[in-house]
Amino acid sequence: MSDLILPEPAIATFVHLFKPSVNDKYELTLLIDKKPGTETVDGVDRTVETSADYRAIQQAVMAAIKQGCTEECGYDPKTKAKFVPFAGKDPNNPAFVKTLQLPLKDGDTDRFTRGEHNGELRKDVYPEFAGRYFIRLTTSKDLAHAQDPETGAERSLLVDFNTGRPLTMQQLYAGCWVRANIWFSPYVVNGNMGIKAVVNAVVKTGDGTPLFTMEDRDPLKGFNMPAPTADTGGADTMGDAFAAMGVGTV
């Protein structure tokens, strides 16, 4: 199936696109604001989600489910043969769809199923998930050092929309606004079936409120050391990491 480019910007968080996370995968989670509205069907008003991103992802996921039920889009590395991942299943059967692990989740109701926060609501651990949907994207590719399919030259698939330049780790931070190119694919692993969401490219569309402070990332935080004193004799440059180098103000 074709790639999905999110129609609206979403908030980036848990950004691990410049180096792999603990499971050797590059990862990114997107937060999508809920936009409930109403529509009338057979004279009855009902609540619907009007977020363009939500609707686009739902449609792409359903297309991937149908593909998994009818096409040989799975590959068994042991037999080196293609297979139909959800063979014999009906994509229009809600009971079957509920058995699948789907990538788009509700930040208000999703709970951790392992680790130190097992059983806790995600929004209680990470308040920014409240009132939003979220989707975790992964890839095995280093998007910051990808290869141009036509020229073979190296290029970044993490780009700033306004400048067209490659993004740095400091620019692609938790809290900024991005749009992503996503590929959805059915999978079967150890009897578990679902739809995975693979990130192919990320474009930053704007700055947002950081979901962390630099103090949170300071490895010396928590030692309760006194603040660096002013340099009075030329020997102590602790207050400015560049002072000994003769570097002026940037």
TITI-676021 format. One record per residue (C-alpha): y, z, x; residue in three letters. Coordinates in steps of 0.02 Angstrom, whole numbers, plus 50000, padded with zeros to 5 digits. Each point is the difference from the previous one (the first is absolute). Layout:
N
YZXALA...
//
This chain:
250
500005000050000MET501794997650054SER501075013550077ASP501155010549893LEU501795002450057ILE500735015149912LEU501434994249887PRO501015015950025GLU500295011550150PRO498965015850012ALA500185015650106ILE499005000450161ALA499115015850056THR498575004950116PHE500474985450110VAL498664996650132HIS500324981750037LEU500465001250184PHE498445009250052LYS498395003549906PRO499705016149906SER498515011350030VAL498774987749921ASN500564985650113ASP500874991449855LYS501834995449986TYR500665007849839GLU501495000649884LEU500235008649832THR501264993549873LEU500835010649865LEU500454990749840ILE501195007849875ASP499365001949823LYS501044990449873LYS499295004049828PRO500594989649853GLY499404995249827THR499304984349920GLU499514996549821THR498244993749964VAL499484996849819ASP501505010049943GLY499555015150106VAL501085005850145ASP499065005050157ARG500525005950172THR499764987350139VAL500404999450185GLU501414987750033THR499995000950191SER499784982350065ALA499025006450150ASP498825010049890TYR499644985349887ARG499784987850144ALA498775011650089ILE499015003149840GLN499844981349970GLN499484996850181ALA498705014049992VAL499264993349838MET499914982550078ALA499065007650149ALA498795008949882ILE499624983849909LYS499764991250167GLN498795013650054GLY498964997349843CYS499854981250014THR500284993950179GLU499085001850165GLU501475008650083CYS498985013950083GLY499194998650171TYR498495009550066ASP500115000950192PRO498155004650011LYS499354984749907THR501544989450041LYS500004994449820ALA501324999649864LYS499715008949835PHE500835004149834VAL500625018150022PRO499965004749816PHE498594988649945ALA499465002649820GLY501545010349956LYS501254996049863ASP501825000750061PRO500565002349820ASN498965015749977ASN501165015250017PRO498515011350038ALA499564989350152PHE501804999050061VAL500115019049996LYS498585001250125THR500994990250130LEU501085007450136GLN501694991849968LEU501485000150122PRO501435003949880LEU500075018549953LYS501125011849903ASP500975011950110GLY500175012649858ASP498145001849964THR499084995250160ASP499135014350091ARG499385001650177PHE498114999350009THR499765006350178ARG500875009150141GLY501115015249999GLU500824994949836HIS498374996249908ASN500265001649812GLY501905001050010GLU501154987849911LEU500744987650122ARG501755002649930LYS499885018750035ASP499664996550183VAL501194985250016TYR501425001449871PRO500554982050029GLU498414994349909PHE500595007749835ALA500554987349870GLY499284985750102ARG498444989550021TYR499344997550175PHE498914987550088ILE499235001850173ARG499934984050100LEU498924997650155THR499624986650128THR499024998250160SER501344988750073LYS501485004850109ASP501374992449893LEU501335003950130ALA499124988450122HIS499264986349891ALA499684982050049GLN500894985249924ASP498614989149925PRO500934983950046GLU500705003350174THR498885014350058GLY501545009550055ALA500145018649968GLU501075005249853ARG500285015749899SER499545000649815LEU501085015649981LEU501744992949974VAL501745005149941ASP500524989649850PHE501865000150044ASN499854995150184THR498304991550010GLY499635010350155ARG498405009750035PRO500045018149945LEU499825014650118THR499095016249963MET501695008549975GLN500574987049874GLN498404999749896LEU499995018349951TYR499375010349855ALA501324998249866GLY500654982450032CYS499854986149871TRP498764985950030VAL499084985649919ARG498234996150053ALA498804985450001ASN498345006949936ILE498264992749986TRP498795007849876PHE498134998550027SER498425007049915PRO498835010450108TYR498335008949994VAL499675013750130VAL498495011449990ASN499874997049813GLY501845003649971ASN500984985749921MET501854997149993GLY501504989450043ILE500835001650170LYS501834996050033ALA500354991750168VAL501784998850066VAL500414983150078ASN501875002050033ALA501425012149966VAL501844995949979VAL501275014150001LYS501334996949868THR501095015350024GLY500225017650063ASP499555014949894GLY499965018850009THR498795005050139PRO498525010049937LEU500075010750156PHE501315006450122THR499994997950187MET499785018950011GLU498354998049907ASP499414988150135ARG500615010650148ASP498455005950097PRO501025014850068LEU500425006349825LYS499255017149969GLY500195007150175PHE501645008649950ASN500794996350168MET501865002750028PRO501134984949988ALA500334991050167PRO501525006750090THR501434989250059ALA499884992550174ASP501205010050109THR499374996650175GLY499284982749992GLY498215005950021ALA499545004149821ASP499914983949897THR498845006649865MET501314996849868GLY500034981250032ASP498414990850046ALA501034985750074PHE501285010450096ALA499064999350166ALA499884981149985MET501874997349991GLY499824991449832VAL501564999649894GLY500155001449812THR499114986049910VAL
//
